[in-house]
Amino acid sequence: MSPDHTPLIERRLWVVVGKGGVGKTTVSVLFGLWAAQQGKRVLICEVDGAGRAAWLLGVESAPLGTARVVRANLAIMSVEGSAALAEYLRLILPVRRVLDVVFSSRIYQYFVAAAPGLKELMTIGKIWYEAEKIDPETGERAWDLVIMDAPATGHSLQYLGMPKAAREVFQTGLVGRESQRLIDLLCDPARTAVHIVTTAEEMPVNESIEMYERLRNDLQLPLGYLVVNRLHTRRFDSQKLRLLREGAERLPQKERWIAEAILDRAMEEEGWSAIHEEYLERLRANLDLPRVELPFVFAEEFSAQHLGHLVTTLSRQLMALEQAGKPHGFRSARDS
């Protein structure tokens, strides 16, 4: 099987990107739960996050850089650049006394805070390490799939573009070699897929279209699914709504208030559904990707039950795409 036709579920790294607030972490968790159900050993890496993945799964956050098993075949980890750099230094400087001197140095602290792109590069390096990690007991890969829950749009592009930028600056030596290894993973359609998450609203759709072009043409990364989250799809017959409104006017006052409140919510839902359909059309026209649609959850507080419902919805659509042969071969501009 050629790299372009490697099924997405067989790739080792999924990167989930999108505008802030569209539900990237929720989608990352849904992807992880689904893949774990398929028998894959999955690690979700939440980058610079606030532990929302742990909250969604009902567990406490683990220390930075530490994988915590939360379900059968599923673990989560919070990843941050400074912590990743410290972990790397522990690997190459195993003497504790020397490390204590380095970490307490003002020069080191200033360097970590001021060095352009260092945190992004080390974060991607940590993700690469987990994707390639070998279990010393079994001799097999520790994870079948690593899911990177990336930061918001602009910042995630910085993360994904940093290895290429570092390679261009440090063409030889340790940094140059390590950057090339990261590029090889990110750009390999047999190992990586970048999924775009959006909502069907103006700003998220605009950013998704821009991100699609940047990922495809500038960074030349292999693309996966477009996930449209929190989607309203209920449509009502306007003539029937009008007749119901007229009928409500003839009811006693208490019943009329209830009926009118219900009709108001129906009209609101009709309005949101019409808006979302308009932006779905824009997405269809501008993003040549297989699309997964997740419904808006009508609940005061999101719960494990809602998460389970969304996993079922996601699974049904992914299996349909698999059977239709559509989750393979999404190419970057260089492959076109």
Secondary structure as the mmCIF struct_conf table of DSSP 4:
data_model
#
loop_
_struct_conf.conf_type_id
_struct_conf.id
_struct_conf.beg_label_comp_id
_struct_conf.beg_label_asym_id
_struct_conf.beg_label_seq_id
_struct_conf.end_label_comp_id
_struct_conf.end_label_asym_id
_struct_conf.end_label_seq_id
HELX_RH_3T_P HELX_RH_3T_P1 PRO A 3 HIS A 5
HELX_RH_3T_P HELX_RH_3T_P2 LEU A 8 GLU A 10
BEND BEND1 ARG A 12 ARG A 12
STRN STRN1 LEU A 13 GLY A 18
BEND BEND2 LYS A 19 LYS A 19
TURN_TY1_P TURN_TY1_P1 GLY A 20 GLY A 21
BEND BEND3 VAL A 22 VAL A 22
HELX_RH_AL_P HELX_RH_AL_P1 LYS A 24 GLN A 37
TURN_TY1_P TURN_TY1_P2 GLN A 38 GLY A 39
STRN STRN2 VAL A 42 VAL A 47
TURN_TY1_P TURN_TY1_P3 ASP A 48 ASP A 48
BEND BEND4 GLY A 51 GLY A 51
HELX_RH_AL_P HELX_RH_AL_P2 ARG A 52 LEU A 56
TURN_TY1_P TURN_TY1_P4 LEU A 57 GLY A 58
HELX_LH_PP_P HELX_LH_PP_P1 GLU A 60 PRO A 63
TURN_TY1_P TURN_TY1_P5 LEU A 64 GLY A 65
STRN STRN3 ARG A 68 ARG A 71
TURN_TY1_P TURN_TY1_P6 ALA A 72 ASN A 73
STRN STRN4 LEU A 74 VAL A 79
HELX_RH_AL_P HELX_RH_AL_P3 GLY A 81 ILE A 92
HELX_RH_AL_P HELX_RH_AL_P4 ARG A 96 SER A 104
HELX_RH_AL_P HELX_RH_AL_P5 ARG A 106 ALA A 114
BEND BEND5 ALA A 115 ALA A 115
TURN_TY1_P TURN_TY1_P7 PRO A 116 GLY A 117
HELX_RH_AL_P HELX_RH_AL_P6 LEU A 118 GLU A 132
STRN STRN5 ILE A 134 ILE A 134
TURN_TY1_P TURN_TY1_P8 PRO A 136 THR A 138
BEND BEND6 GLY A 139 GLU A 140
STRN STRN6 ARG A 141 ARG A 141
BEND BEND7 ALA A 142 ALA A 142
BEND BEND8 ASP A 144 ASP A 144
STRN STRN7 LEU A 145 ALA A 152
HELX_RH_AL_P HELX_RH_AL_P7 THR A 153 VAL A 169
BEND BEND9 THR A 172 THR A 172
HELX_RH_AL_P HELX_RH_AL_P8 GLY A 173 LEU A 186
TURN_TY1_P TURN_TY1_P9 CYS A 187 CYS A 187
TURN_TY1_P TURN_TY1_P10 PRO A 189 ARG A 191
STRN STRN8 THR A 192 THR A 199
BEND BEND10 ALA A 200 GLU A 201
HELX_RH_AL_P HELX_RH_AL_P9 GLU A 202 GLU A 213
HELX_RH_PI_P HELX_RH_PI_P1 ARG A 214 ASP A 218
BEND BEND11 LEU A 219 LEU A 219
HELX_LH_PP_P HELX_LH_PP_P2 LEU A 221 PRO A 222
STRN STRN9 LEU A 223 LEU A 231
HELX_RH_AL_P HELX_RH_AL_P10 SER A 238 ALA A 248
TURN_TY1_P TURN_TY1_P11 GLU A 249 ARG A 250
BEND BEND12 LEU A 251 LEU A 251
HELX_RH_AL_P HELX_RH_AL_P11 GLN A 253 ASN A 286
BEND BEND13 LEU A 289 LEU A 289
STRN STRN10 ARG A 291 PRO A 295
BEND BEND14 GLU A 300 GLU A 301
HELX_RH_AL_P HELX_RH_AL_P12 ALA A 304 ALA A 324
TURN_TY1_P TURN_TY1_P12 GLY A 325 GLY A 325
BEND BEND15 PRO A 327 HIS A 328
HELX_RH_3T_P HELX_RH_3T_P3 ALA A 333 ASP A 335
#
